[in-house]
Amino acid sequence: MARDAFSLILLDIQIPGMDGYAVTRALFNIPALIAVPVVAVASNAKTGDREKAPAAINNYLEKPINPGLFVAEVMRHVCAVRETNP
C-alpha cells in the first residue's frame, strides 16, 4: 500500500463494536498510514472527549457538521498533501 494512496482519513468516533479511538490506534500500526492525517467526527461529544483523542488525530469535529468548516478542514489536509507530493 503506497503512502500517497491516501490524503486523509475521516473517522467517525462512535462506531459500533470498536470506537474510533481504537480504530485510530489500529490504523497507525500500519506503517503506510502513520503519516496520513486523521480528522475525527463525533456526535454527542462529551466534555473531555477531544482531550482523550489519540495524538494521531489531527482535528476533531463535532456533529452537526458545519458544511463550510468540514470542507475547509478536508481541503486543508488534501491540499497540504498535494503540495508535498505534486
C-alpha positions, 0 to 999 in steps of 0.5 A: 500500500503506497503512502500517497494512496491516501490524503486523509482519513475521516473517522467517525468516533462512535462506531459500533463494536470498536470506537474510533479511538481504537480504530485510530490506534489500529490504523497507525500500526500500519506503517503506510498510514502513520503519516496520513492525517486523521480528522475525527467526527463525533456526535454527542461529544462529551466534555473531555472527549477531544482531550482523550483523542489519540495524538494521531488525530489531527482535528476533531469535529463535532456533529452537526457538521458545519458544511463550510468548516468540514470542507475547509478542514478536508481541503486543508489536509488534501491540499497540504498533501498535494503540495508535498507530493505534486 
